[in-house]
Amino acid sequence: MPNGKFINPYNFVRPDKKEVERAKFTPHKKFEGYSGILKCELKTLTPIFIPDPEKTEVNNKNNEHKTMRFFRINDKPAIPSTEIKGMIRSVAEGLSNSCFSQFEDERLPYRASPLTFIDKGKIKAKGGIVSELTGYGGKLQKAEVFIIPKNEVECMKEGREIEVWEVNDNRFKKVTSKDSTKGQSMIGKLKKTSKKAPKYNFDRVFVPINKYIEFDENVPVKEDFEELLKDQMIERKEYTGGRETYELQVGDLVYYEEKNGKVVQIAAVQKPRLKYLRSTGQALESPKLSPCENINSLCPCCRIFGMVSKKEGFAGKVSFGIALAENSPTLGNFKTLQPLGSPKPSCVQFYLIDKCRNNDKVVDYNNDNAIIRGRKFYYHHTPNKENSYTDEKTNLNSTVEICPEETTFVFNVYFYNLSDYELGLLLYSLELENGLAHKIGMAKPLGLGSVKISIKEFILFDRKERYSSILNTGLIENPDKEKFILEYKKKQCNYSSKDKNEIERNFNNLPYIKDFKAILKWPSDFSSKIKYPRARRKGTPYGYQWFMNNKNRTLPLPEEVSSDPLDGWS
């Protein structure tokens, strides 16, 4: 792989095109299927970090930099049961084409291109003046938007009426406030631009015209405007057109976007933050992938792990114990991590793809052909000084106490009333086959968190038999893990043959299984190249700059990463 190339730390396991299999839940009071205990061992392959929320220190003298200790119980390193359950459920969902249980259906914000259009060779903005607000609806009076030199209106306030004359300009519609002997004057309202943007030497004048346009009643235009403006004014402290409030008011000067003759977006500035008109839920390849809501129609993972909807819930048929360190691993080694960002589904070139899986063109949520790529998983790689750790402590990164590789934890998994298929899925999701490993904890994109789980003891019993007599244990002797795993694979690839080799071959050829194995392969074939995108400015790496310089570069598919790595430096 050429120098300067890199592999993004995460990729996506595509969902299967077939419909998600759903069935009614099994009540806990019934004795059906298989119950038992799995005694497991978790061994760290790389350093890992599990934060202890009660042992976090904030250094107010050092930019509010956080120092976090590894999680402990009675001073013994441990991994909370919820951490393990979440990791196993994520894997099981990808392996069974279950619903996206943690999916949040929302309309995401994005930084829009300037709300302008070209007319007769000149750049024009779509401007309007709020003339009416009625509950959730509203109306704009359209306005022609002109630019005016800042030095002419420097002492004037936003919204002031001003008399102007149009002047010739090859690119923009331009006016002056200085009396002109040519042409008729116009009365407009002044809209100020940011003082923090010195390259913009012009303010704007909105001249109303006798045309009106109503808000689209199917789009929360007013609510979107106020939500985004509140975030910009209070949280981001960005310039928002000289406004004193985020609430939309009659008389406000706004830029707008229309669709089918109705206003669908409004903004306080010409290059604003807007919300996509399509939600993330509409970008799922199938609505059947949405989180389960009905306990009588549950996907495989919701039947096993449980679910909660707005109306009802199901506790699930599996529980996890806390994982405790087997001996006394050496802790106390603190490392300062490179800055970590939260997952950003608004990064459309990495999170979305054309529904035909054409990966050559960037699509966004407003494109009806755009779908979410799939379930996010992280590649395995070994952390190193250059891409994982740093000496600089800021409010954007943390110093953490890592648990070293080759540390062994032990934990139990308890299950009840599982079918052959469900038990096989649980077993395979826990004890991944040779050459695959899990990722757990914090800083996965920096190389931390690779672990291997082994099932050391498989205890299986029939509860109906067990409770039929005080002398009957109900134990099933010498249970065969591979039998249940094969039953899972057989059903997953919808193959009726009893030939094990045929079942394995069909299972391994499922597209989403190929994706899964390509991402979770241990050890990785390209460990040293896995890192977040970087670009350099004055010798310092900036991930944001890379995205700005590579807006049309899509994330390579799992099968493409080794042959089509990304360009890391620009």
C-alpha positions in Angstrom: 0.0 0.0 0.0 1.6 3.4 -1.0 2.8 5.8 1.6 0.1 8.3 2.7 -2.7 5.9 2.2 -5.0 4.9 5.1 -7.8 2.6 6.1 -10.7 4.3 8.0 -11.0 2.7 11.4 -14.6 1.6 10.9 -16.8 0.2 8.1 -20.3 -1.2 7.7 -21.9 -4.6 7.5 -24.7 -4.4 5.0 -28.1 -5.7 6.0 -29.5 -8.7 4.1 -32.0 -7.9 1.4 -34.4 -10.6 2.6 -37.2 -9.5 5.0 -36.3 -9.6 8.7 -37.6 -12.8 10.3 -40.0 -12.0 13.2 -41.9 -14.2 15.6 -43.9 -14.0 18.9 -42.0 -13.8 22.1 -41.8 -16.8 24.5 -43.2 -16.0 28.0 -40.7 -16.4 30.8 -43.2 -18.6 32.8 -43.2 -21.2 30.0 -40.6 -24.0 30.0 -39.7 -24.3 26.3 -36.5 -24.8 24.4 -33.1 -24.8 26.1 -31.8 -23.2 29.2 -28.4 -23.2 30.8 -25.2 -21.4 31.7 -22.1 -20.5 29.6 -18.9 -20.0 31.5 -16.7 -17.7 29.4 -13.2 -16.4 29.3 -12.4 -13.0 27.8 -8.7 -12.4 26.9 -7.5 -9.0 25.8 -5.6 -8.9 22.5 -4.7 -5.2 22.7 -4.9 -2.8 25.6 -8.5 -2.0 26.5 -10.2 0.8 28.5 -13.5 0.5 30.4 -14.2 3.8 32.2 -15.2 4.0 35.9 -17.7 7.0 35.9 -17.1 7.5 39.6 -13.4 7.8 39.2 -13.2 10.6 36.6 -11.1 13.7 37.4 -11.5 17.0 35.6 -8.5 19.3 35.5 -9.9 22.9 35.4 -6.4 24.3 35.1 -5.7 22.3 32.0 -8.6 23.1 29.7 -11.0 20.8 31.6 -9.0 17.7 30.5 -10.4 14.4 31.9 -8.4 11.7 33.6 -10.3 8.4 33.9 -9.5 5.2 35.8 -10.3 1.7 34.6 -13.5 0.2 36.0 -13.0 -1.8 39.3 -15.2 -3.8 41.7 -13.6 -4.2 45.2 -10.4 -2.8 43.7 -10.3 -5.6 41.1 -10.4 -4.8 37.4 -13.8 -5.6 35.9 -16.0 -5.2 32.9 -19.7 -4.3 33.6 -22.2 -6.8 32.3 -24.0 -4.1 30.3 -20.7 -3.5 28.3 -20.5 -7.2 27.4 -24.1 -7.6 26.6 -24.1 -4.5 24.3 -21.0 -5.8 22.4 -22.6 -9.3 21.9 -25.9 -8.0 20.9 -24.4 -5.7 18.2 -22.5 -8.7 16.8 -25.7 -10.9 16.9 -27.8 -8.3 15.2 -25.3 -8.2 12.3 -25.1 -12.0 12.1 -28.9 -12.5 12.1 -30.1 -9.6 10.0 -32.1 -8.4 13.1 -33.6 -5.0 13.5 -31.4 -1.9 14.2 -32.3 -1.9 17.9 -30.4 1.3 18.9 -31.5 3.2 15.8 -32.8 6.7 16.2 -35.1 8.0 13.5 -34.4 11.7 13.1 -33.8 14.5 10.6 -30.1 15.4 10.8 -28.7 18.9 10.4 -26.1 19.8 7.8 -24.1 22.8 6.6 -25.9 23.8 3.4 -24.4 25.4 0.3 -25.3 29.1 0.0 -29.1 29.5 -0.7 -28.5 31.1 -4.1 -29.3 30.5 -7.7 -28.1 31.8 -11.1 -30.4 34.1 -13.1 -29.3 35.7 -16.3 -25.7 35.1 -15.3 -26.0 36.7 -11.9 -25.9 35.1 -8.5 -29.1 35.7 -6.6 -30.3 34.7 -3.1 -33.7 33.4 -2.3 -34.8 36.0 0.3 -38.1 36.6 2.1 -39.7 38.6 4.9 -41.8 36.7 7.4 -45.3 38.2 6.9 -47.5 35.8 8.8 -47.2 33.1 11.5 -50.2 30.9 12.3 -49.5 28.1 14.8 -47.2 25.7 12.9 -47.6 27.5 9.6 -46.6 30.7 8.1 -46.0 32.9 5.0 -43.2 34.8 3.5 -43.3 37.9 1.3 -40.7 37.3 -1.4 -37.8 39.8 -1.6 -35.0 40.6 -4.1 -31.7 40.4 -2.3 -29.0 42.9 -3.2 -25.4 43.3 -1.8 -24.3 46.6 -0.5 -20.7 47.6 0.6 -20.3 47.3 4.4 -18.7 50.7 4.7 -21.9 52.4 3.5 -24.0 50.9 6.3 -21.5 50.3 9.0 -23.4 52.2 11.7 -26.8 50.9 10.8 -28.7 48.1 12.7 -30.2 44.9 11.3 -33.7 45.4 9.9 -33.4 49.1 9.4 -35.2 50.5 6.3 -32.8 52.0 3.8 -33.2 53.8 0.4 -30.9 52.3 -2.2 -30.1 52.5 -6.0 -29.1 49.6 -8.1 -25.7 49.7 -9.8 -24.2 47.5 -12.5 -22.2 44.4 -11.5 -21.3 41.5 -13.6 -21.8 38.8 -10.9 -24.2 40.1 -8.2 -27.3 42.2 -7.8 -25.7 45.2 -6.2 -27.0 48.5 -4.7 -25.6 51.6 -3.1 -27.1 53.9 -0.5 -25.4 56.9 -2.1 -27.8 59.1 -4.2 -27.6 58.1 -7.8 -28.7 60.2 -10.8 -29.6 57.1 -12.8 -32.5 54.8 -12.0 -35.3 54.8 -9.5 -34.6 54.3 -5.8 -35.9 51.4 -3.8 -36.8 50.9 -0.1 -35.4 47.8 1.4 -34.4 46.3 4.8 -30.8 45.9 5.9 -29.4 42.4 6.8 -26.0 42.4 8.4 -23.3 39.8 7.8 -20.7 38.6 10.3 -17.9 40.9 11.4 -15.8 37.8 11.9 -15.8 37.2 8.2 -13.5 39.9 6.9 -13.4 38.5 3.3 -17.1 39.4 3.0 -17.1 43.1 2.4 -20.8 43.3 1.8 -24.1 43.3 3.7 -27.5 42.6 2.2 -30.6 44.6 1.4 -33.9 42.8 1.1 -36.3 44.7 -1.2 -39.9 43.2 -0.9 -41.9 42.4 -4.0 -45.6 41.7 -4.3 -45.4 37.9 -4.2 -46.0 35.6 -1.3 -45.2 31.9 -0.6 -46.6 29.7 2.2 -44.8 27.2 4.5 -45.2 23.6 3.5 -47.7 22.2 6.1 -46.0 18.8 6.0 -42.6 20.2 7.1 -42.0 21.8 10.6 -40.4 24.8 9.0 -40.7 27.1 12.1 -39.6 24.4 14.6 -36.6 23.4 12.5 -35.5 27.1 12.2 -35.8 27.7 15.9 -34.1 24.4 17.0 -31.1 24.9 14.8 -30.8 28.6 15.5 -31.0 28.0 19.3 -28.1 25.5 18.9 -26.1 27.9 16.8 -26.7 30.9 19.2 -26.4 29.2 22.6 -24.3 26.1 22.1 -22.1 26.9 19.1 -22.0 30.7 19.6 -22.0 31.1 15.8 -23.0 34.3 14.0 -26.7 34.2 13.1 -27.4 37.4 11.3 -27.3 39.8 14.2 -30.4 38.2 15.8 -31.2 38.6 19.5 -33.5 35.7 19.8 -33.8 32.3 18.1 -37.6 32.5 18.0 -39.1 33.3 14.5 -41.0 36.5 14.4 -43.1 38.5 11.8 -40.8 40.9 10.0 -37.7 38.6 10.2 -35.4 38.6 7.1 -34.7 35.1 6.1 -33.3 33.0 3.2 -35.5 30.2 2.1 -35.6 27.0 0.0 -38.8 25.9 -1.7 -40.1 22.7 -3.1 -43.3 22.4 -5.2 -44.1 26.0 -4.6 -43.9 25.8 -0.8 -41.3 26.9 1.7 -39.5 23.8 3.2 -36.5 25.5 4.8 -35.7 28.9 6.2 -32.4 30.2 7.6 -31.0 33.4 9.2 -27.9 33.4 7.2 -27.2 32.7 3.5 -24.9 29.7 4.2 -26.9 28.1 7.0 -27.3 24.9 9.0 -30.4 23.2 7.7 -32.2 19.8 8.4 -32.4 17.1 5.7 -36.0 16.7 4.6 -35.7 12.9 4.7 -35.1 11.3 8.1 -32.6 8.6 8.9 -35.5 6.1 9.2 -36.5 6.8 5.6 -32.9 6.0 4.6 -33.1 2.4 6.0 -32.9 -0.1 3.1 -36.2 -1.6 4.4 -38.7 -0.3 7.0 -38.6 -3.8 8.5 -35.1 -3.0 9.8 -36.6 -0.4 12.2 -36.5 -1.3 15.9 -39.1 -3.8 17.0 -42.2 -2.3 18.7 -44.6 -5.2 19.1 -43.7 -8.1 21.4 -45.8 -10.4 19.2 -43.5 -9.6 16.2 -39.9 -9.7 17.4 -36.7 -10.1 15.4 -34.2 -12.9 16.6 -32.2 -10.5 18.7 -35.1 -8.8 20.4 -36.5 -12.3 21.3 -33.1 -13.2 22.8 -31.9 -9.9 24.4 -35.2 -8.1 24.9 -36.7 -4.8 23.8 -38.5 -1.7 25.0 -40.8 0.4 22.8 -43.0 3.3 23.7 -45.9 1.0 24.4 -44.4 -2.3 25.7 -41.3 -4.2 26.5 -39.9 -7.7 26.9 -37.1 -8.6 29.3 -35.3 -11.0 27.0 -34.1 -14.5 27.7 -30.4 -14.0 28.4 -28.4 -12.2 31.1 -24.7 -11.5 31.5 -22.6 -11.5 34.7 -19.8 -9.0 35.4 -16.5 -10.0 34.0 -13.8 -10.1 36.7 -10.0 -10.1 36.1 -8.8 -13.6 36.8 -5.5 -12.7 38.5 -4.1 -9.3 39.3 -3.2 -7.5 36.1 -0.8 -4.6 36.4 -2.8 -1.3 36.1 -1.7 2.2 36.7 -0.4 2.8 33.2 -2.1 6.0 32.0 -2.1 7.1 28.4 -3.3 10.3 26.8 -5.5 9.5 23.8 -5.7 11.3 20.5 -9.0 13.3 20.3 -12.0 11.1 19.7 -15.2 12.3 18.1 -18.7 10.9 18.4 -20.2 8.9 15.5 -21.6 11.3 12.9 -24.3 9.9 10.6 -24.4 13.3 9.0 -21.1 12.4 7.4 -22.9 11.3 4.3 -20.0 10.2 2.1 -19.1 7.6 4.8 -22.5 6.6 6.2 -24.7 6.5 3.1 -24.6 4.7 -0.3 -26.8 4.5 -3.4 -29.4 1.7 -3.0 -27.8 -0.1 -5.9 -24.5 0.0 -3.9 -22.9 2.2 -6.5 -20.1 3.6 -4.5 -18.7 6.1 -7.0 -21.0 9.1 -6.1 -21.8 10.8 -2.8 -25.5 10.8 -1.9 -27.2 12.6 1.0 -30.4 12.0 2.9 -32.4 14.2 0.6 -31.7 11.8 -2.2 -34.5 9.2 -2.5 -31.9 6.6 -3.6 -29.7 7.0 -0.6 -29.6 4.3 2.0 -27.7 3.8 5.3 -24.7 1.5 4.5 -25.3 -0.9 7.4 -24.2 -1.7 10.9 -21.0 0.0 12.1 -18.0 -2.1 13.3 -14.4 -1.3 13.9 -11.3 -2.9 12.4 -8.7 -4.5 14.7 -5.3 -2.9 14.9 -2.5 -2.3 17.4 -2.4 1.1 19.1 0.7 3.1 18.5 2.3 6.4 19.6 1.6 8.2 16.3 -2.1 7.5 15.7 -3.4 6.5 19.2 -1.6 8.5 21.9 -0.3 12.0 22.4 1.5 14.1 24.9 -0.9 17.1 24.5 -3.8 17.3 27.0 -6.8 19.4 26.0 -10.6 19.4 26.6 -10.9 17.4 23.4 -9.1 14.3 24.6 -8.7 12.2 27.8 -6.0 10.5 29.8 -7.1 6.9 30.6 -5.8 4.0 32.7 -5.4 1.1 30.3 -5.6 -2.6 31.0 -2.8 -4.4 29.1 -3.1 -7.1 26.5 -3.0 -10.8 27.6 -5.3 -10.0 30.6 -7.9 -12.6 31.3 -11.5 -11.9 32.5 -14.1 -14.5 33.4 -17.9 -14.2 33.3 -21.1 -16.2 33.0 -24.0 -16.0 30.6 -27.4 -17.3 31.7 -30.1 -18.2 29.1 -33.7 -19.5 29.2 -36.2 -20.9 26.7 -34.0 -20.5 23.6 -34.8 -22.4 20.4 -32.1 -24.3 18.5 -31.6 -21.4 16.2 -31.5 -18.7 19.0 -29.0 -20.8 21.1 -26.8 -21.3 18.0 -26.8 -17.6 17.3 -25.8 -16.8 20.9 -23.0 -19.3 20.9 -21.6 -18.1 17.6 -21.9 -14.4 18.6 -20.0 -15.2 21.8 -17.2 -17.5 20.6 -16.5 -16.2 17.1 -14.6 -18.6 14.9 -10.8 -18.6 14.7 -9.5 -15.5 12.9 -12.2 -13.2 14.2 -12.4 -11.1 17.4 -14.6 -8.7 19.3 -14.1 -5.0 20.1 -15.1 -3.6 23.5 -14.8 -0.4 25.5 -13.6 3.1 24.7 -11.2 4.2 22.0 -11.9 1.4 19.5 -11.0 3.6 16.5 -7.6 4.2 18.1 -6.8 0.5 18.3 -7.9 -0.3 21.9 -10.5 -2.9 22.7 -9.7 -6.1 20.8 -10.7 -9.2 22.8 -11.2 -12.9 22.2 -14.0 -14.8 24.0 -13.9 -18.5 24.6 -16.7 -20.7 26.1 -15.0 -22.9 28.7 -18.0 -24.7 30.0 -21.4 -25.3 28.3 -24.1 -26.3 30.9 -27.5 -27.2 29.3 -30.7 -28.4 30.9 -34.3 -28.9 30.3 -36.3 -26.8 32.7 -39.5 -28.8 32.3 -37.6 -31.9 33.4 -35.6 -30.1 36.0 -38.7 -28.9 37.9 -40.8 -32.1 37.4 -39.0 -33.7 40.4 -36.7 -32.7 43.2 -34.4 -35.5 42.2 -34.2 -34.6 38.5 -31.5 -32.1 37.5 -32.7 -31.9 33.9 -29.1 -31.7 32.8 -28.3 -32.6 29.2 -25.0 -34.5 29.1 -22.3 -33.5 26.7 -24.1 -30.8 24.8 -22.7 -30.2 21.3 -22.0 -26.5 20.6 -21.4 -27.1 16.9 -24.8 -28.7 16.5 -26.5 -25.6 17.6 -24.2 -23.3 15.6 -24.8 -25.3 12.5 -28.6 -25.0 13.1 -28.2 -21.2 13.2 -26.1 -21.2 10.0 -28.5 -23.5 8.2 -31.5 -21.3 8.9 -29.5 -18.1 8.3 -28.7 -19.1 4.7 -32.1 -20.8 4.3 -30.5 -24.1 3.3 -32.3 -27.4 3.8 -29.3 -29.8 3.2 -27.8 -31.7 6.1 -24.4 -31.5 4.4 -22.2 -29.5 6.8 -19.8 -28.4 4.1 -22.6 -27.1 1.9 -24.1 -25.2 4.8 -20.8 -23.6 5.7 -20.2 -22.7 2.0 -23.6 -21.1 1.6 -23.3 -19.3 5.0 -19.9 -17.8 4.2 -21.2 -16.6 0.8 -23.9 -14.4 2.4 -22.9 -10.8 1.5 -23.3 -9.5 5.1 -21.3 -12.4 6.5 -18.5 -11.5 4.1 -18.6 -7.9 5.3 -18.6 -9.0 8.9 -15.6 -11.3 8.5 -13.7 -8.7 6.5 -14.0 -6.1 9.3 -13.6 -8.2 12.4 -10.6 -10.3 11.1 -7.9 -10.8 13.7 -5.1 -10.0 13.1 -5.9 -7.4 10.4 -4.0 -7.6 7.1 -3.4 -3.8 7.2 -3.1 -2.9 10.9 -0.5 -0.2 10.4 -2.6 1.7 7.9 -5.8 1.9 10.0 -6.3 5.5 11.4 -8.7 8.4 11.1 -8.3 10.6 8.0 -5.8 13.4 8.4 -4.7 16.4 6.4 -1.9 18.7 7.3 -2.0 22.4 7.9 1.2 24.1 9.1 2.5 20.6 10.1 -0.5 19.8 12.3 -3.0 17.1 11.4 -6.7 18.1 11.1 -9.3 15.5 10.4 -11.9 18.1 9.6 -9.7 19.5 6.9 -9.4 16.1 5.2 -13.2 16.0 4.8 -13.3 19.5 3.5 -10.7 18.6 0.9 -12.3 15.3 0.0 -16.1 16.0 -0.1 -16.6 13.7 -3.1 -14.6 10.7 -1.7 -16.8 7.9 -0.5 -15.9 5.2 2.0 -14.5 2.1 0.3 -16.7 -1.0 0.7 -15.3 -3.7 3.0 -14.2 -5.8 0.0 -12.5 -2.8 -1.5 -10.4 -1.4 1.3 -7.2 -3.3 0.6 -7.2 -2.5 -3.1 -8.7 1.1 -2.9 -7.3 2.8 0.3 -8.1 6.4 0.9 -5.6 9.2 0.3 -4.4 10.3 3.8 -2.6 13.5 3.2 -3.4 16.6 1.1 
